[in-house]
């Protein structure tokens, strides 16, 4: 999955499907495009039950890269990710569809098209596995940094 997904299902449907006990997201508006570093709903376990919480999309990058948030953790044997692979850092990220770039550029604009994928044409609610943590640094853009801490 790339760095773009959508969640357009309402909070009640998310809570019902994932048996959420605690909801702290307020009025959850449809999110047709969740990009890296955008806040979005996440389902996680807590001591008081299953919780629906808003978190920023993307984990802190390894210190040597100093890049944007990481949304695809492929090397789980890396010491950077190992501490977050424990059950208490696992979560579900609800979504209705996600996007990938087409394999070949569109001949006219010479850019790759964005192609959306879902379980079927009705785009039912589902989820992908995620990891979460608290990040204490700045997030957002260089021109508009948002100071931490952040749930990511």
C-alpha positions in Angstrom: 0.0 0.0 0.0 1.3 3.4 -0.8 0.9 6.7 1.1 -2.7 7.4 0.3 -5.9 5.9 1.5 -9.5 6.9 2.2 -11.9 6.4 5.1 -15.4 7.5 4.3 -17.4 5.3 6.7 -19.0 7.0 9.7 -17.8 6.6 13.3 -20.8 4.4 14.3 -20.0 1.8 11.6 -16.4 1.8 12.6 -17.3 1.3 16.3 -19.7 -1.4 15.5 -17.4 -3.5 13.2 -14.4 -3.3 15.5 -16.4 -3.4 18.8 -15.0 -0.1 20.0 -15.6 0.7 23.7 -14.0 4.2 23.9 -14.4 6.9 21.2 -12.4 10.1 21.4 -12.5 11.4 17.8 -15.3 13.9 18.0 -17.3 14.3 14.8 -15.5 12.0 12.3 -16.0 13.6 8.9 -15.4 11.5 5.7 -11.7 11.5 4.7 -11.5 10.9 0.9 -7.7 11.3 1.0 -5.5 10.5 4.0 -1.9 11.3 3.1 1.2 10.8 5.1 1.2 13.0 8.3 -2.6 13.6 8.2 -4.6 12.7 11.3 -6.9 9.7 10.9 -8.8 7.2 13.0 -7.0 4.2 14.5 -8.3 1.3 16.6 -6.1 0.2 19.4 -6.3 -1.8 22.7 -6.0 -0.1 26.0 -6.3 -1.1 29.6 -9.9 0.1 29.5 -10.9 -1.6 26.3 -10.8 -1.1 22.5 -10.4 2.6 21.6 -10.9 4.7 18.5 -8.4 7.5 18.5 -7.0 10.0 16.0 -3.4 9.7 15.1 -1.0 11.0 12.5 -0.4 8.7 9.6 3.2 7.6 9.6 5.9 6.4 12.0 9.1 8.3 12.8 11.8 7.5 10.3 15.1 6.0 11.3 17.4 8.8 12.7 20.0 8.5 9.9 17.4 9.2 7.2 15.7 12.3 8.8 13.0 12.0 6.1 9.2 12.1 6.1 7.1 9.8 8.2 7.3 6.1 7.2 4.0 4.5 6.1 5.4 1.1 4.9 7.6 -0.8 7.4 9.2 -3.6 5.4 12.3 -4.5 7.4 10.9 -5.7 10.7 14.2 -7.1 11.7 15.7 -3.5 11.8 16.6 -2.4 15.3 14.7 0.9 14.6 11.3 -0.9 14.3 11.9 -3.8 16.8 10.7 -1.9 19.9 7.4 -1.1 18.3 6.5 -4.6 17.1 5.1 -5.6 20.6 1.4 -6.2 20.9 0.8 -3.0 22.9 2.0 -0.9 19.8 -0.2 -2.7 17.3 -3.4 -1.2 15.9 -5.9 -1.4 13.1 -6.3 1.4 10.6 -9.8 1.4 9.1 -10.1 2.3 5.4 -12.5 2.0 2.5 -10.0 2.2 -0.3 -6.3 2.8 -1.0 -4.3 4.1 -3.9 -1.3 3.1 -5.9 0.4 4.6 -8.9 -0.3 2.8 -12.2 2.7 0.8 -13.4 3.2 2.8 -16.5 2.9 6.6 -17.2 -0.2 7.9 -18.9 0.9 8.7 -22.5 -0.8 12.1 -22.6 0.4 13.8 -19.4 3.4 11.5 -19.2 2.7 10.9 -15.4 1.5 7.8 -13.7 -2.2 7.8 -12.8 -3.4 7.1 -9.3 -5.5 3.9 -9.2 -7.8 3.2 -6.3 -8.4 -0.3 -4.8 -11.1 -1.6 -2.5 -12.5 -5.0 -1.5 -15.3 -4.4 -4.1 -17.2 -1.7 -5.9 -19.2 -0.8 -2.8 -15.9 0.1 -0.9 -16.9 -1.6 2.3 -15.1 -0.8 5.6 -12.0 -2.9 6.3 -8.7 -2.3 8.0 -5.0 -2.9 7.6 -2.5 -3.7 10.4 -0.5 -0.8 11.8 1.9 0.2 14.6 1.6 3.3 16.8 3.7 5.2 19.2 4.1 8.6 20.8 6.5 10.9 18.8 7.8 14.0 20.6 9.3 15.9 17.7 7.7 18.3 15.3 5.4 17.1 12.5 3.8 18.9 9.6 5.6 21.0 7.1 8.8 23.1 7.5 6.7 26.2 7.0 4.0 25.1 9.5 5.6 22.7 12.0 3.3 21.2 14.6 5.1 20.6 17.9 4.7 17.2 19.6 4.0 15.0 21.3 2.0 13.2 18.6 0.3 9.9 18.5 1.5 8.3 15.3 
